[in-house]
Amino acid sequence: MATNGTNGTKASRFLIWGGDGWVAGHLKTLLEGQGKEVYSTTIRMENREQVVAELDRVQPTHVLNAAGCTGRPNVDWCEDNKEATIRSNVIGTLNLADCCFLRGIHCTVFATGCIYQYDEAHPWDGAGFLETDPANFAGSFYSMTKTHVEEVMKHYNNCLILRLRMPVSDDLHPRNFVTKIAKYERVVDIPNSNTILSDLLPASILLAEHGEVGIYNFTNPGAISHNEVLTLFRDIVRPGFTWKNFSLEEQSRVIKAGRSNCKLDTTKLTTKLKEYGYEVPDIHEAYRMCFERMKAAGVQ
């Protein structure tokens, strides 16, 4: 295991699972920019022998699990490929967490907050769902697998579980939430929690290096509607852009799986990050800054 050469403590060595993925690529670039020792792999998480061999070869202090099955082009795919979804999102995720546990390796799992749905106790203009609230959304097979695996994985004392929602990057990558809704003919207009990657991914490294574990709602504070997002996108990035709305009932006729709509309470996350001198901007300001960065980079 690597040491820092001064007091014999272990220097951080990161191994990213899902190495050819969108979030994994952002993590690798971020860590390299910080001068960290970082490796990535595309080994299937459910293959225990290969997982063990890779961990023993790299000997990381931290594993960042950005792998998993979200479906292509969207979560509707999971409805017709349930075995593959289970193999990745449940068996694979738990296998990797377990292999890391047996070797004393900290494991950060980039999970999802799409396990909730607004209800009477959690209206869109309320504080949002806490990390301790039981999941109440089972409208998609994807979300159901994520709920079940989190319920088990939270008992591993080496795991940091970060619940992302509708992640957004500073470009128009196909996996970017903004790219997706900008291409839809019609969108619903419901406030949701979103994760701006440029704000939150550095926070994930901070939490991992400090050995934090447990579940964190991993979004920018607040909630923003699809119309608010697209209005900012039009005003800053793509003048003249237009879109249309439709209702949840109308949406349900053209999708196979239901979609989660919820606001997550970020008090636990923001309180912890303040201990390390890190602040996460409110989602409205975060989107404005994200789109300004897009504009400056010439993204259209």
N, C-alpha and C positions, 0 to 999 in steps of 0.2 A: 504494500500500500504506500502511496506517495506521502512524503512528509514535507514540512516546510523548511527543514534543514536548520531550524534555530532551536525550537524547544521540543521537537519530536512530535508535535501534534499533526494530525492528518490534514493535508491540504485537500480542498474539495476537488473531487474528480467526478464529473457528471456523465451519465450515460442516458441518452434520450431514446425512448422506445417510440416507434412510429416515424423513423428517421426520414422517410420520403414524404411525410405529410405536411400539411399547411402550418399548423401550430408548431410542430416539431422543427420545421425550418426556421421559423421566427425565433424559437428558443435557442437554436444552435448559433444563429447570427448574433443574438444578444449576448450569449455567454462568451463567444469568441471576441466580441467587442469589449468585454470586461476583462479579457486576458485570462479567462478560466480554461482549465483543461477539460475538454468536452469531446465525447464520442457519440455516435448515433448508430442505431441498428434497425433493420427491418425484419428481424426474426419474429416469427409468429409467437405471440404470448402464450398460446395454449400448448406449445411444444416444450414440455418441461425439460427434456434432456438438452435441447438447444439453448433454452433460457439459462439453465444452470451453467452450461459451458461458456456462454457469453459473459455472464456475471463473473465467473472465475477467471476468464481471460482478461477482462478490462479492470476488474476489481474497483468498481466505483464506490465513492462514499455516498453518492446520491443518484437515484434513478428518477427520471422524469417520464412518466407514462402519458404520452400524447397520442397513443395508438387507440384503436377501437373502431367499431363499425357504426357509421352514421347513415350509410346508404347513399347510393348515387342514382338520380341526382338529388334525392332527398330521402327523408325517413320512410316514405311510402315503400321503398325497396325492402325494408326490414319486414314488412307484412308478408311478403312472398318468399322471404329467405330467413325464416325463423331459426333454423338450426345454425346457419352461419353466424347470425347475430348473437345467439347464445354462446357459441364457441369463442367469439371474440370478446363480447362485452361482459360475459359472466365468467366462463371457465378461464379464459385467457387473463383477464384482469386480476382475478383472485390468485391464479397460478403465479403471476409475476410478483404480486404483493407477498405471497407466501415464501417464494424463493428469496426475495429480499429480506424478509423477516428472519429466515434461518441463517442469513449471513450478516445480520446486523446492519443492513443497508437502509437508509432513509428512502422512502418511496413516495413521490408526489404524483397524485393521479388527477389528471385534468378531466373532471367529471361534468355533469350537467345539472342545471337548475330547472330543466324542463320536466319536472316531476310534480309540479303544482298547477292548480287552476284556481282563478278567483272564485271565492265563495262569500257567503254572508259575513263570516268572521274575518275575511281577508279581501276587502274591496280594493279596487284599483287605486283609490286615493288614500289608502291606509298605510301603515308602516311597512307592511310586507311580511312574507313568510320568514320565520326564524329557522336556523339550522336544526333546531330540535323539533320542529313541526313535522308530523307524519305526512308522507306524500299523499296527495289526494287526486292525482291525475294518472289515469291508466288508459288514455285514449289512443295511444300508439304502442305497438310492441316494443319499439326502441325505448320509450320512456319506462315501460314496465321492467325491462331488463336492467336499466340503470337504477331504478328504485331498489330492486332486489339485491343487486351487487353492493350497493352502498350500505344497505342494512347489515350485510355480513362484514364487509371490508372495514367498517368503522371500528370493529373490535380488534383490529391489528394495531399494535401500539407503535408501529414504525410508519404509518400511513398518514399523509396529508392529503385531504380530499377537497379539491377546489371546484366549486360548482359554477361553470361558465354558462352564459346565456347569450345566444345570438351574437357570436363574436364578430368583431369588426377590425379590419386592418387598415393601414394608411394607403392602400392601393385598392384596385378593383379586382382582386383575385376572385375566381369563381366561387370560393368557399366563403367569401366575405358576405355577411348578412345584407349589407347595402347593395352589393352586386345582385344578389338574388331578388330582393324586392323591387329593384329598379327594372328588372326584366319581366316581372309579372305584369300581365294585362290589367289585373285588378288586385288590390290589397285590402285587407281589413284594417281598421283604424282603432287599435287597442293599445293602451300604454303597457310597456313591458320593460323589464330590466335588461340591459345590454352590457356586454363586456368589450371595452375598447382595448385591444391587445397591447398597444403601446403604453397604456397606463398600468395594466394589470400584470403583464408577463414579468417586468422587473420586480414586481411585488412577490411573484411566485418564487423567484430566486432568493429573495430576502427571507421569506418564510422557510424555505427549504434549508438554507444555510444556517438558520437559527434553530433548526431541529423541531419546528412546530409540527404538531400532528392534530388529527381530528378534522371536522368538517367546517369549511368556510364558504359562505355565499360569496362568489368571486365575480362581482359585477361592479360597475360604477354606481355610486349612490343615486337613488331616485329611479324614476321610470319615464319613458318617452314613447310617444305614439308613433306609428308608422308614418302618418301624415307629417308630424313634426320633423322626423328624420328626412323624409323626401323633400320637404320645404327647404330645410337647410342645405341639402344636397343640390337642389335647383339654384338656390340663391348664391351659393359659393362655388360649386364645382361645374354644374352643367346648366347654364341659363337656357330657359325655354323648355326644360324637361317637364313633361306632364304625366299624370297617372290618374287612374280611376279607383274608386272604392267599391267594395261589396260587403254584404253582411256575413256574419258567421254561418248563417243558414245557407246562403248562396255558396260560400266557400266549401262547405261540407259536401256539396254535390260534385266537386271536381277534385277532391283529394281522397285518398284511400284511408289514411290514418288521421286522427285528430291532432290538433296542434295545441301545445301548452301556451297559455297566456297568464303571466303572473309577475308580481313585483317581489323581489327578495330584499329582506332587511340586511343591510351591510354594516350594522353597528359593530358586530364582533370583529369584522375584517378591519374597518377603519380604526378602531380602538387599538388593535394589535399593531397595525402598521405605524401608528403614531409613536409607538415605543421605539421604533427604528428610524424615526424622523422622515417617514414617507407618507405622503398624502395623495389620495385618489380624487380627482375632480368629479363634481356632479355630472350626470350623464349628458345634460344639455350643453354645458360648457365643454365637456370632453368631445362631443360630436362636432361642435363648432371648431375646436382646435384641430381635430382629425381632418375635417374637410379643408381647413386652411392649409394644412400640410400637403394634402392632395393637390390643391390648387397650385401651391408653390412648386410642386414637383412636376407640374404639367399634366396631371392625370385628368382625363375627361371621360 
